[in-house]
Amino acid sequence: MSTDNDTSDSDGSYCSTPDSDGEVAEEIAIISFQRKLDTAEEIVEGIGDRYETIDIIEYHGDVFEEHWGEYDCFVGLMASGIAMRKTAHLLDDKWDDPAICVVDEELTWAIPITGGHHGANQVADDLATMGAVPAMTTASEAADKQGVEKQAKALDAHVVNGDSTVATNLAVLDDELGPVERLDGPKAVLVGDDVTVLKRNEDDGVVLGTGSVSGATKDQFVSAWEQALESTEYDLGDVEFVATATRKEDEEGLLAAAEALDLGVVAFEKETLAEFEGPSPSKSKELIGWPGISEASAIAGGRNHELEAEKTRYDDAVTVAVGR
């Protein structure tokens, strides 16, 4: 039984993301006992539109081995002990192995077992929207901090040298990592084992530089982003992430809109935005010393540091500029 559903790295930047750590899980298989298939269908209905594919496969003794390598993440609708015993001999490398998250029939607990930073935490967070409690045990989540895999996700990037994340995530836990630094090429770079290298996933995506009044709603942000893109040749599928200022990084409406569209949010420090000030005049610079957030963050976040579209204010609440 199966169901398919279609569905910056710059100095001084801090990243937040609406869902998951690091590598994104896009193709999911729910492994379920026959008596629990109704719950499996409920999961598909509840979160299926967040994935490219979400299949339901009835459990048998060799089901994990039979489908190993076909999916980014297995959701085991079963006891954690069963999933562990049936997959332990298949595990080889955390960067290549599929993630595994187990959930009980009542959707009470969602427990990432392996691949927390590579899809299992993401799935557990999505199951939380259906009432399950995500039982995260990865260190960065336990400390409520943002590991480098999570920063990569927010930047629409991927980790090039996976072994480095042990050292850099320890630095995150000790508050010693600092912001992601950006290096534009062409250049040759020599790095040590404790330097994590991130590479952006897209070649020609755009960044939505965004400012707002306090209390702007999710719908206002979504509408503003859609309207801003209408003046360009791009659409929401081309957006790498939303860029803003650290003074706006906790705006609930912005974060909710980004989550609804599965976009990461990157917040730039004041000093960084000052380096990438946009061409349009801004009252914020005169009043509080900050450059115009939407244009400066769009330029800072764009891989070419260029504006695709200058800022426009929507609904007297949200200002958007498009960078590339």
C-alpha positions as CSV (number, residue, x, y, z in Angstrom):
1,M,0.0,0.0,0.0
2,S,1.5,3.4,-0.9
3,T,0.5,7.0,-1.2
4,D,2.4,9.7,-3.1
5,N,2.0,13.4,-2.4
6,D,3.3,16.2,-4.6
7,T,3.9,18.6,-2.9
8,S,23.6,32.8,4.0
9,D,26.0,32.1,4.7
10,S,27.3,35.6,5.5
11,D,29.3,37.1,8.3
12,G,27.1,38.1,11.2
13,S,24.2,35.9,10.3
14,Y,22.2,33.6,12.6
15,C,19.8,31.0,11.3
16,S,16.5,29.7,12.5
17,T,14.4,27.1,10.7
18,P,10.8,26.1,10.9
19,D,11.2,22.4,11.1
20,S,14.2,20.2,11.1
21,D,17.9,19.8,11.6
22,G,20.2,19.5,8.6
23,E,19.4,17.0,5.9
24,V,15.8,17.1,4.8
25,A,13.7,13.9,4.7
26,E,11.6,14.0,1.5
27,E,10.8,10.3,0.9
28,I,9.2,8.6,3.8
29,A,8.0,5.0,4.4
30,I,5.6,4.2,7.3
31,I,6.2,0.6,8.4
32,S,3.1,-0.5,10.1
33,F,1.5,-3.7,11.5
34,Q,-1.7,-4.6,9.7
35,R,-3.8,-3.7,12.8
36,K,-2.3,-0.2,12.9
37,L,-2.9,0.7,9.2
38,D,-5.7,3.1,10.2
39,T,-3.2,5.1,12.2
40,A,-0.7,5.0,9.3
41,E,-3.4,6.5,7.0
42,E,-4.1,9.1,9.7
43,I,-0.4,10.1,9.6
44,V,-0.5,10.4,5.8
45,E,-3.5,12.6,6.0
46,G,-2.0,14.7,8.7
47,I,1.5,15.3,7.4
48,G,1.7,13.7,4.0
49,D,1.7,17.0,2.0
50,R,5.0,18.0,3.6
51,Y,6.9,15.2,1.8
52,E,7.5,14.3,-1.9
53,T,6.5,10.7,-1.1
54,I,5.0,9.0,1.9
55,D,4.3,5.3,1.5
56,I,2.7,2.8,3.8
57,I,4.3,-0.6,3.9
58,E,2.9,-3.4,5.9
59,Y,5.4,-4.9,8.4
60,H,7.1,-8.3,7.9
61,G,10.3,-9.6,9.4
62,D,12.6,-8.4,6.6
63,V,10.8,-5.2,5.6
64,F,13.5,-2.8,6.7
65,E,16.2,-4.8,4.9
66,E,14.0,-5.1,1.8
67,H,13.5,-1.4,1.5
68,W,16.8,-0.1,3.0
69,G,18.2,2.7,0.8
70,E,14.9,3.5,-0.9
71,Y,13.7,6.1,1.6
72,D,15.2,9.1,3.5
73,C,13.3,8.1,6.7
74,F,11.4,5.1,8.1
75,V,8.5,5.8,10.4
76,G,8.1,2.7,12.5
77,L,4.5,2.4,13.8
78,M,5.8,0.0,16.4
79,A,7.7,-0.4,19.6
80,S,11.2,1.1,19.5
81,G,12.8,-2.3,20.4
82,I,11.4,-3.9,17.3
83,A,12.8,-1.1,15.0
84,M,16.2,-1.3,16.8
85,R,16.6,-5.0,16.5
86,K,15.5,-5.1,12.9
87,T,17.8,-2.3,11.7
88,A,20.9,-2.6,13.9
89,H,22.7,-4.9,11.5
90,L,22.0,-2.6,8.6
91,L,23.5,0.6,10.0
92,D,26.8,1.6,8.5
93,D,27.3,5.4,8.3
94,K,25.1,8.2,9.7
95,W,25.5,10.3,6.6
96,D,24.2,7.5,4.3
97,D,21.8,5.5,6.5
98,P,18.1,6.3,6.4
99,A,16.8,8.0,9.5
100,I,14.4,6.1,11.7
101,C,11.7,7.5,13.9
102,V,9.2,5.4,15.8
103,V,5.7,6.4,17.0
104,D,3.1,4.6,19.0
105,E,-0.4,3.8,17.8
106,E,-2.0,6.5,19.9
107,L,0.4,9.1,18.5
108,T,1.6,9.9,22.0
109,W,5.4,9.8,21.5
110,A,7.6,10.3,18.4
111,I,11.1,9.0,19.1
112,P,14.0,9.5,16.7
113,I,16.2,6.5,17.0
114,T,18.9,7.1,14.3
115,G,19.5,10.0,12.0
116,G,18.1,12.7,14.2
117,H,20.0,15.4,12.3
118,H,19.2,13.8,9.0
119,G,15.5,13.6,9.0
120,A,14.2,11.8,12.1
121,N,14.0,15.0,14.2
122,Q,12.1,16.6,11.3
123,V,9.6,13.8,11.2
124,A,9.2,13.8,14.9
125,D,8.5,17.6,14.8
126,D,5.9,17.1,12.1
127,L,4.2,14.3,14.1
128,A,4.1,16.8,17.0
129,T,1.6,18.8,15.0
130,M,-0.7,15.7,15.3
131,G,-0.3,15.6,19.1
132,A,2.8,13.4,19.6
133,V,5.5,14.5,21.9
134,P,8.9,14.5,20.1
135,A,11.5,12.8,22.3
136,M,14.7,14.4,21.0
137,T,18.0,13.1,22.4
138,T,20.5,14.8,20.1
139,A,22.6,17.2,22.1
140,S,21.8,20.4,20.3
141,E,18.0,19.9,20.7
142,A,18.4,18.9,24.3
143,A,20.2,22.2,25.0
144,D,17.8,24.1,22.7
145,K,20.6,25.2,20.4
146,Q,21.1,25.2,16.7
147,G,23.6,22.7,15.4
148,V,25.4,23.2,12.1
149,E,23.1,20.8,10.3
150,K,20.2,23.0,11.3
151,Q,22.0,26.0,10.1
152,A,22.6,24.3,6.8
153,K,18.9,23.6,6.5
154,A,18.0,27.2,7.1
155,L,20.5,28.3,4.5
156,D,19.3,25.7,1.9
157,A,22.7,24.2,2.0
158,H,24.3,20.9,2.8
159,V,27.3,19.8,4.9
160,V,30.3,18.9,2.6
161,N,32.5,17.3,5.3
162,G,30.3,15.5,7.7
163,D,33.1,14.3,10.1
164,S,33.7,17.9,11.1
165,T,30.3,18.3,12.7
166,V,31.4,16.5,15.9
167,A,33.8,19.4,16.7
168,T,31.6,22.2,15.4
169,N,28.5,21.0,17.2
170,L,30.5,20.8,20.5
171,A,31.4,24.4,19.8
172,V,27.7,25.2,19.4
173,L,26.9,23.6,22.8
174,D,29.7,25.7,24.4
175,D,28.5,28.9,22.6
176,E,31.9,29.2,20.8
177,L,31.0,28.6,17.2
178,G,29.8,32.1,16.2
179,P,28.0,33.0,13.0
180,V,28.4,31.2,9.7
181,E,31.1,32.9,7.7
182,R,30.7,33.5,4.0
183,L,33.4,33.1,1.4
184,D,32.8,34.1,-2.2
185,G,34.9,32.5,-4.9
186,P,36.7,31.7,-6.9
187,K,39.1,30.8,-4.1
188,A,40.9,27.8,-2.8
189,V,40.4,27.1,0.9
190,L,42.4,24.9,3.2
191,V,40.4,23.9,6.4
192,G,41.0,21.8,9.4
193,D,39.0,18.9,10.7
194,D,37.1,21.1,13.0
195,V,35.7,23.4,10.3
196,T,32.4,22.5,8.8
197,V,32.0,23.5,5.2
198,L,28.4,24.3,3.9
199,K,27.6,24.4,0.2
200,R,24.3,25.9,-1.0
201,N,22.0,23.5,-2.8
202,E,20.7,25.8,-5.6
203,D,22.6,27.6,-8.3
204,D,20.1,30.4,-9.0
205,G,17.7,30.7,-6.2
206,V,16.5,34.0,-4.6
207,V,16.3,35.3,-1.1
208,L,13.3,37.1,0.4
209,G,14.6,40.1,2.4
210,T,11.8,40.9,4.9
211,G,11.0,43.6,7.4
212,S,7.7,44.2,9.2
213,V,5.8,46.0,11.8
214,S,5.5,44.2,15.1
215,G,2.6,41.8,15.2
216,A,2.2,41.2,11.4
217,T,0.3,38.0,10.8
218,K,1.3,34.8,9.0
219,D,-1.1,35.6,6.2
220,Q,0.3,39.0,5.7
221,F,3.8,37.6,5.3
222,V,2.8,34.9,2.9
223,S,0.8,37.4,0.8
224,A,3.7,39.9,0.8
225,W,6.2,37.2,-0.4
226,E,3.9,36.0,-3.1
227,Q,3.2,39.5,-4.4
228,A,6.9,40.4,-4.3
229,L,7.8,37.4,-6.4
230,E,5.1,38.3,-9.0
231,S,7.3,41.2,-10.2
232,T,10.1,38.7,-10.9
233,E,10.5,35.5,-13.0
234,Y,10.8,33.5,-9.8
235,D,8.2,31.8,-7.6
236,L,8.1,30.3,-4.1
237,G,9.8,27.2,-5.3
238,D,12.9,29.2,-6.2
239,V,13.3,30.8,-2.7
240,E,16.3,29.6,-0.8
241,F,15.4,31.2,2.5
242,V,13.9,34.3,4.1
243,A,16.4,36.9,5.3
244,T,15.7,39.5,8.0
245,A,17.4,41.2,10.9
246,T,18.1,39.8,14.4
247,R,15.8,42.4,15.8
248,K,13.0,40.7,13.9
249,E,14.0,37.0,14.2
250,D,11.3,36.3,16.9
251,E,8.4,37.7,14.9
252,E,5.7,35.0,15.4
253,G,4.0,35.7,12.1
254,L,7.2,35.6,10.1
255,L,8.2,32.2,11.7
256,A,4.7,30.8,11.2
257,A,4.7,31.9,7.5
258,A,8.1,30.4,6.9
259,E,7.1,27.1,8.5
260,A,3.9,27.0,6.4
261,L,6.1,27.3,3.3
262,D,8.9,25.1,4.6
263,L,11.4,28.0,4.3
264,G,14.4,28.6,6.6
265,V,14.9,32.0,8.2
266,V,18.3,33.7,8.4
267,A,18.7,36.7,10.7
268,F,21.6,39.1,10.1
269,E,23.3,41.3,12.7
270,K,23.1,45.1,12.4
271,E,26.8,45.3,11.4
272,T,26.3,43.0,8.5
273,L,23.3,44.8,7.2
274,A,25.2,48.0,7.3
275,E,27.7,46.5,4.8
276,F,24.9,45.7,2.4
277,E,22.7,48.7,2.6
278,G,20.1,49.0,-0.2
279,P,19.4,51.9,-2.5
280,S,16.0,52.9,-1.2
281,P,15.8,55.4,1.7
282,S,14.8,54.0,5.0
283,K,13.4,55.8,8.1
284,S,14.7,53.1,10.4
285,K,18.3,54.2,9.8
286,E,17.4,57.7,10.9
287,L,15.3,56.6,13.8
288,I,17.1,53.6,15.3
289,G,20.4,53.3,13.3
290,W,19.5,50.2,11.4
291,P,19.6,50.2,7.6
292,G,16.5,49.2,5.7
293,I,16.0,45.6,6.7
294,S,14.4,44.2,3.6
295,E,16.9,45.4,1.0
296,A,20.0,45.0,3.2
297,S,19.1,41.4,4.2
298,A,18.1,40.5,0.6
299,I,21.5,41.7,-0.7
300,A,23.5,40.2,2.2
301,G,21.8,36.8,1.7
302,G,21.9,36.6,-2.0
303,R,24.8,34.6,-3.5
304,N,25.6,37.5,-5.9
305,H,24.8,40.3,-3.3
306,E,22.4,41.8,-5.8
307,L,18.8,43.0,-5.8
308,E,16.3,41.3,-8.1
309,A,13.5,43.6,-6.9
310,E,13.7,46.6,-4.6
311,K,11.6,46.8,-1.5
312,T,7.8,47.1,-1.6
313,R,5.5,47.5,1.4
314,Y,2.5,45.4,1.5
315,D,-0.7,45.9,3.6
316,D,1.2,48.6,5.6
317,A,2.7,45.7,7.5
318,V,5.4,43.7,5.6
319,T,8.2,45.1,3.5
320,V,9.9,42.7,1.0
321,A,12.9,42.9,-1.3
322,V,14.1,40.0,-3.5
323,G,17.9,39.3,-3.6
324,R,20.0,36.9,-5.7
